[in-house]
Amino acid sequence: MKVVTLITSSNRNGFSKQIVDRLTIGIQDNGGSNEVLFMNDFDIKYCTGCRACENGKGCILEDDFEEIIQKIREADYFIFTAPIFWNDLAGHSKMFLDRLNSIGYNPELTMNEKKCLLMITHYSKNINPFVIENTHRCLVSGSFKVNKILDIGNLMENRVLEDFELEDYEDIGYELEEYEVIPHKLDLESATL
């Protein structure tokens, strides 16, 4: 299985990377590979709301978004990681998700229901469930089938993740394809609960 992971955190050696490294061990133990992309390495512009993508030809902005999408399209599985800042998805993470909607208007551009793991990291003990539900909806709008959600919180107290805390992620990486698709709760037409 060929996996592509997009780390949208600006911290190249933070919690997201530590966990992705362990997921990768599991993926490799199961005979797969994981190409890890850092969003900071790409020039991604924010969605302007021009709605030109509704013509079915994708986004008209000229940047590196399509390069990332092409890598994901060529993979068998996608891992999307996002940090939470101030009780909501970080702006740079949301910027990618806003652009993701542009591929949903053309069946040739969509991900053909590619399975996806959604990983959220944050310092809080818990976050508003709408953050996860809405991020899930954004991935579904790009025709992804989310089959695993990792809500990894309380990281303020755990400034360093111990080896024993990371071991479980190897098992998750090994079993990525086996998880059942998680139905989303959101109405995609109105984006409301």
N, C-alpha and C positions, 0 to 999 in steps of 0.2 A: 504494500500500500504506500503510495506517494502522498505525503502530507505537506501542506504549506501552512506555516504559522505567521500571522501578522501581529507583532508586538507594537501596540500603539503607545506604550509608556515611553517617556523620554529618558528614563533611567535604564541604561543598557545592561546594568548588572543588578537590577532590583529584584523584587519578589517575583514579578512575572517571568523574568529570564530564568531564575532559579527553578521555578516550577516547570517551565517549558523544557529546560534541560532534563528534568526527570521524566516528563512525558516522552521526550525523545528517546530516552533509554528504553522505555517500554515499547515504543514504536519499532525501534531497531531490533529489540529482542524478538519481536513478532515478524521480522523479515522486511520491515518497511524503512522508509527514510523520511526525514523532516527538514525541509528548507525553511529556515527562520529568517523572516524579513523584519527589519525595524522601520517603522513608518518615517522616522526622522531621516532616513537615508534617501527619501523620495520627496520630490516636489509635488505636493498635493494641494490644490486650491480648494477653497470652500465653495459649496453650491451657491449659485447666485439666484436660484429660483426662477430662471428664465423659461423653464418648461420646454426647452427645445428637445429634450430627450423624449418627450411624449410623441415625437414623430417616428419613434422606433429605431433610430440610428445611434442611440447611446448619447453620452455626454459630449457637448461641443467644446468643453474646456480643454486646452492643450497643456497637459502636464503628465506626470508619471502614473496617474490613476490606472490607465489602461494596461500599463506594464504589470502592475500588481494583479489586476483582474485576470490578465492572461496567464500568469503563473498559477493563480488559484484555479482557473478553468482547466488547466492541464493536470492538476493534481486530482487525487481520488478523495481527499478529505481536507477540510479547512479548519484551522484553529484561530479564533479571534480573541485577542486579549485586550482588556481595557481597564485602566485605573479609574477609581472614583475620586473626584476632587469636590470637596464641599457638598457632599450628599447627592451628587449627580455625575453622570459620565463626563470624563474630561473632554474639553472642547476639541482637541485634536483627534480623539477617538470618534466623537460624534461627526466630525468633518468627513471622515471616511464613510461612515454609515449613511450620511446624507447623500453622498455621491453614489453609493451602492444602489439606491433606488433607481438611478438612471438606466441600469441594465434591465430592469424589470418590464420595460415596455416593448421589448423585442425578444421573442422566443429564442432567436439565434444567439443572443447575448447573455441569456440567463445561465444559471449554474446547473440547470437540469436536476434540481432537487438534490444537490450534493450535500452529504452529511457534514455537520459542523459542530465543533465544541465552542461554547461561549464561556470565557473565563473573565470574571470581574474580581479585581483586588482592591481592598480598601482598609483604612485604619479603624473604622467603626466596628462596634460589636454586631450591628445589623444595619441594613440600609432599607430605604423605602422599596417595597417589592415592585413598584411601577418602573423603577430604573431597569431592573432585570427584564421585566415584561416588555418594556418598550425597546430595549436593545434586541431582545429576541424577535420582536416584530420587525425591526429594521433588517435583520438578517433574513427573515422569511420573505421580505419584500424583494430580495435579490434571488429568490427561489432556493435558499438554503433550507435544509432540514436539520434543525438543531436536535441533536440526540444526547447531548451532555451539557449541563450547566454547572460550572464551578463558581460558587460564591465564596471567595476566600477573604474573610474579614478578620477584625481584631488584630491587625498587623502592627498597631501602635505599641501594643504590649510585647509583641514578638519581633523585636527589631532584627533578629537573626533567626531564620528558620533552621531548626536542628535537622540533622540527617534523618532521624527517625520520623520526623514530621513530613519529610519529602518522599519517603519510600512508597507511600500509597499512590503517588502520582505515576510511578513506573507501571503499576498495575492498570491504572486508568489508560495510559498510553498503549499498553498491550491490548486492551479490550475495546478500543475506540469504536470499531465498526459494529460491535455486538450490542451496544446500547440502543434501546428503542427510541424512535423519534418522539420528541416532546411536543404535543400540540400547543400552539400558541393560543392565548386567551383574547387577543385583540382583533377587532374588526379592521381589516386592512383598508377598507373603503373610507372609514371615518377616523381611523387611528384612535379610537376611544375604547375604554373598557366595556 
